Each structure stands twice: as structure tokens, then as C-alpha cells.
Amino acid sequence: MTFHEEILAGIPARLPEAKPYDTEINHAPKRKDILKPEEKVLALKNALRYFPKELHEALAPEFAAELKEYGRIYMYRYRPSYQMYARPIDEYPARSKQAAAIMAMIQNNLDPRVAQHPHELIIYGGNGAIFQNWAQYRLVMQYLATMTDEQTLVMYSGHPLGLFPSHKDAPRVIVTNGMVIPNYSKPDDWERFNALGVSQYGQMTAGSYMYIGPQGIVHGTTITVMNAARKVLGMRSRVKPGMREEESRNGLLFVTAGLGGMSGAQPKAGNIAGVVSVTAEINPKAAQKRYEQGWVDELHDNLDELLPRIQKAVAAKEVVSLAYVGNVVDLWERLAADHIHVDLGSDQTSLHNPWAGGYYPVGYTLEQSKEMMADDPDAFRMAVQESLRRQVAAINQLAGDGMYFFDYGNAFLLESSRAGADILLPDGRFRYPSYVQDIMGPMYFDYGFGPFRWVCMSEKPSDLAKTDALAVKVLSEMAENSPEEIAGQMRDNIRWIEEAGRNKLVVGSQARILYADCEGRTRIALAFNEAIRKGELEGPVVLGRDHHDVSGTDSPFRETSNIYDGSQFTADMAVQNVIGDGFRGATWVSIHNGGGVGWGEVINGGFGMVIDGSEDSARHIREMLFWDVNNGIARRSWARNGAARFAIEREMARTPGLKVTLPNLADEDLIRKSLN
Ligand SMILES: NC(=O)c1ccc[n+]([C@@H]2O[C@H](COP(=O)([O-])OP(=O)(O)OC[C@H]3O[C@@H](n4cnc5c(N)ncnc54)[C@H](O)[C@@H]3O)[C@@H](O)[C@H]2O)c1
């Protein structure tokens, strides 16, 4: 069958040939055996409903074996036979250009260069799924290939409920992932629902077809590391006349963990920020992948060799990224024992998913951990918690010696506190801030800056270079008149884009990310639309973002951790955001339970928008991006965040029709007196 034929066939009438289990590929760990015998019957019945009855006799034992072997039914046999990668938009069978763009985005997520466990349809974060099984993938591609601009595809946690009539301004796809009744949102509930085949953890850009590989996070990490150095370590004051700012950071030591999907961006960000970075990674396959991609400079598996190497790099102020292929706890304990001065510390293991392969406990090999996780989950849980207590003890010692440690949005502080580690201050707060509290929140989100991204649907590097140039032009024009509060953010982003091509950040589709505010995102998008209209770009462009943003995500330990009016545990903002995007021109919208910090811990939403040079696209850009940013600024302003108040008042002054409720600030002494 050709590529077109295979897509149009959906789930083929005849049984496709079984696919061999590819041992070269990084596979998801075996999930824990959570279903009771009767529930296993249900899981099989659920899986078989995708297939005609005459195939059940062949498929039932095969799916039963997958459930037993892997804890899930992935339907490996139904993996397509064509190569998985984002093709130029014209190569897809489609009646709707918008749907073709979504097909390309889906295939990019599943590209083995991009996805973490591509055969289990896991894109990043250990459990961030795009679909639950290959039948869902095949059906979705068939629906997208046949739908028109007057239909909407409805997605329930990877399952395509079907195509429903709508209209051209409606989203082509609406995605919900992991939406459950709040009382059933514990990690084990996810394990059960996922094993039954009725829900999935979509993370965010995994389940919303918007993942662009580690580039997305390189940018955020670069900004975080640079600003941690500037703000917290006071490096800005060390910039001497004639010195480039990044030189002031040379010789700083940044220690962290994780070379996975997102965390793999840390060494690259360290290099761009100009520091020495050391990243621990327990999985040699993950470390090797990043090394081969040029994202980390050196791999070391022996601490006796690594320690002198670190000291040499720091002394010589080298800009270099070192990886320790081993457990991060061993690294921290050794650094503490040898009293090595560490400037910046963090952790990006997948602690949002601590019991199912997100964090590997010290003292066990990767294989031992995987076995224990499946065969003795209680022992595994205890080993993880002991490991976290040890990790925190070493970090505390180094922090006592002057290290600035920050939580990197992976639930490290939360899980460490649950493990009984020494991570709380006497008043119950965490000892360490999240990077949002100190850096991203007050300097970026409150002003509406967030991770605007785009993907060129021609898949041509030349188109990406043209869009880069347009973005620099727009931001440079804006920077001339920017108020002081946001001038630095503009400069950082201009420099980022100017150097993006040289840093070879593209893995998979021709995508770019930068941080911009509402005005920046809108003006850049309109410039792209105009360039498409004039034929200067060779194809449409998809706009989107991740969850690490001002409005899309309610996450009390991450994106909304700098909300202090008590509303950080509410999720109105994220839900409103997706509803509002849906009727203002998004091509697809998605809302998820669980993002970076774990199932039940966050609600986040996203969008994708295909722009094609038309007047409709220009209208969608203006209407939807405005809401997508200002919803969150308005909420942050209501929570009394000063920068957000500044930003929303500035927006109201220039936008007729925007009227936001502003808070009155009460005198705290008066309140305390009144209460006593
Ligand atoms: N702050 C942010 O902006 C941000 C962005 C993305 C992801 N995150 C969070 O960071 C975490 C990592 O994301 P990811 O996509 O890289 O996940 P991932 O699962 O792909 O990578 C995590 C890596 O950590 C390694 N690891 C686990 N335990 C270890 C240990 N004890 N020692 C050494 N290595 C160990 C794993 O082998 C894995 O490769 C997630 O929790 C995610 O939600 C934060």
C-alpha cells in the first residue's frame, strides 16, 4: 500500500502482518499490573471494539499477551508500515488543509527522533501520550484525511469519538485528555483508566500534537539559567565595560538531572547561557541519543574521572556540557562529599510520574528498578522515597555552601516533601523556590510573555529562516519603544532568534519558539500571514504554544506558583482559555488533566492555529491571540501581581472593548487589627 492508501484505509479490513518488537527503540517501562481479573476482561473488550468481529479470535490472545507483558494494550501490530515523520503538507491525502496540517503535527510527535517511546505512542515525560494505541492513531488519520472544513473531530483521551458537522470558523479538532471526576484523579486512577483504555495522560504538547522536540524547552531553560544567574547570583553587576553579558556567566557550575525528552535541553541551554553544566542521566540510551544529536558535549560514567573534569572546566571557564551516565543521587552525594562549589542546581527527572518510571532510585540499576516497579510496587515506592531523602540531604548541604537551587517544574519539591525529605521550612513552605516564583512568573508570565511557537508546513529550512528574519524584524521594531520593564525580555529573544539557526535546534519538523507578549505574538503572526499571502513563504504556518505560559495552565507548583491570593488551586483560567480560544479561531484546542507536574496536579490547555495568508487567518490571529494572552494577565492582575496590573492597564489603554476588573489593595495592618 502507498502512504495515501494506508492512511485512507484506517483500520484495515484484513489483519496486517505482526511487527517484530524493535529492541533498538527506547520502549516505555512495563506498567504496573493494576487491573483486577474482571477489569482485564473489560480492557480486552474495550480494545476489541475497534475491530470487526472476525478478527477477534486472532487479536484477543495477542492483546491479552500485551496487557500481561506491558501492562497496556498498544496494538503493536497496527503500527503503520511507512516511516513516521512530518511530511510537507501537500503530501497528505486531505480535503481540508487544516486537517492536513494536523496530520503533519501528529506525525512529527511520533517521529522516532522526536518521541521518547515512539512505539508506545509516548512523546515525552515517560507517560505523555498522543494516543493510547495504534488503532486510535489509524482512525484519527483516516478521519483527518477525509474530513472537510465543515466538520469537527472530537477526541476523548486519544479516542476519536467521531466527526461532527460544524462550520469553517470552528476548530477542526477538539481534544480532551485525562478529564475525570475530581475525586478520581489520583495517580493509581490514571493507571487503571489507562489500562482499561478509557483515558490517557496527554501531558500537553504530547496530547495536543504540538511537541517540537527539546527546542521548546531549550529556550525556556536558557532564559531560566541566564536570569537565575543575573537575578539571584547578581551576575549582571559583574558585567564590565566592553564585556559581553554572557562572559559574566563563564565558569559558573550548573548541576541537574535528566537527558530525556525535555530535560535533554538542559546541557544545550547551559552552553548557550555560557556556563559549565553537569547533567546526570541513568538511562544510557537517553544519554547516547542526546550525545549523538550534539546536545551534550561529553559522556562520563565514572565519578572519579568526572569530578576532576568538572573542576578543570570551571577553572578554565570552559563553556561545556558534561553528562554523568548514572544516578543523580550518586552525583549529588559525591559533590557534597568533595565540597565542590555549585552555583546553580536543579532536577528534571520525571517526578510528576514517580512510581511508574519517572524517577529511578539510587542503589539499583535501571533494569532492577524496572523489574521492581512492575513486580513489587510498594518496595519500589519506598526505594524512590529513600532516594529522594538522600538527594535532598546532599542538595541541602551544597545550598548551605551557597548554591541556588530551584524546582524545575517536575514536582521535585512536592514529591520530596511527600517522601519526608528535609525540604520544608518551619512555616511549612518549601526551602527552595520554583523557577516560576523567582524568575519566569514575575519577569515573563505577568507581562504576558510566553512560549509562542510556529511550524512551517512546507517543511523547508528556507521557510524557517525567512520566518526567523521576520520575527527579528518585528521584535527589533518593538524593542525601540518598549517600556523598561520588558526591554530586557525583548533583547534576550532577539538574540535567541538571531542565533537559533547557528545552534541547530531543529529536531523533526521546521519549528521555532520564542517568548513574546500579546503584541509581539500578534505582530509576528500577522507578518507571517502576509508573507504567505505574497508567496514569500512556500506553505502555511502552524502557530501554537506549550503550557508554560501566562494563561493556559493552572498548576499550583509551577505555572501559577506565583499566584498568592489562594486561587492557585483553581482551574477556571485554563478552562476558560480553551473555551475562549475555541470560538475565536483556533484550528484545534486541547485541555488536559496533568502536565509537567502530574496527573491530578494541573489542568492545562493549548491550541494550534493554521494560517494560510487569508483574511480569515488574519482575523483569527487578532482575535484569538489577544484572548489567549490577556485572559491570564487579567487573572494575574486580579491576584494582585504588580507586573500583570501594569500589563493589563497598558492593554486597556490601547484596546477599546477590553474592560477588566481591577483589584483594590487593602492595608494589611488594618486587616490584622480588624481580625484581632
Ligand atoms: N520546567 C519546565 O519548563 C519543564 C518543561 C518540561 C518538562 N518539565 C518536567 O521535567 C521533567 C522531565 O521531563 P522530560 O520530558 O525530560 O522527561 P523524561 O522522562 O523524558 O526524562 C527524564 C529523564 O530523567 C532520567 N532519570 C530518572 N531518574 C533519574 C535518576 N535518579 N538519576 C538520573 N537520571 C534519572 C530518566 O532516565 C529520563 O531520561 C518532567 O517532570 C517534566 O514535566 C519541566
The ligand as a Gaussian input file, in Angstrom:
#p B3LYP/6-31G(d) Opt

LIG

0 1
 N       10.195000      23.412000      33.764000
 C        9.803000      23.156000      32.602000
 O        9.640000      24.022000      31.779000
 C        9.603000      21.792000      32.260000
 C        9.424000      21.568000      30.955000
 C        9.300000      20.306000      30.588000
 C        9.314000      19.297000      31.499000
 N        9.415000      19.552000      32.793000
 C        9.375000      18.464000      33.720000
 O       10.670000      17.920000      33.778000
 C       10.557000      16.507000      33.888000
 C       11.363000      15.820000      32.822000
 O       10.724000      15.897000      31.550000
 P       11.249000      15.018000      30.346000
 O       10.327000      15.245000      29.211000
 O       12.669000      15.276000      30.133000
 O       11.041000      13.587000      30.930000
 P       11.810000      12.257000      30.540000
 O       11.129000      11.199000      31.301000
 O       11.915000      12.177000      29.083000
 O       13.282000      12.476000      31.109000
 C       13.628000      12.351000      32.447000
 C       14.940000      11.619000      32.493000
 O       15.375000      11.510000      33.844000
 C       16.093000      10.287000      33.953000
 N       16.150000       9.908000      35.357000
 C       15.151000       9.479000      36.155000
 N       15.576000       9.251000      37.386000
 C       16.899000       9.528000      37.391000
 C       17.876000       9.489000      38.391000
 N       17.592000       9.145000      39.635000
 N       19.135000       9.832000      38.050000
 C       19.453000      10.209000      36.784000
 N       18.535000      10.261000      35.805000
 C       17.279000       9.933000      36.101000
 C       15.290000       9.328000      33.104000
 O       16.053000       8.218000      32.703000
 C       14.845000      10.191000      31.946000
 O       15.658000      10.057000      30.814000
 C        9.068000      16.188000      33.829000
 O        8.548000      16.035000      35.130000
 C        8.505000      17.362000      33.176000
 O        7.169000      17.559000      33.469000
 C        9.589000      20.790000      33.190000

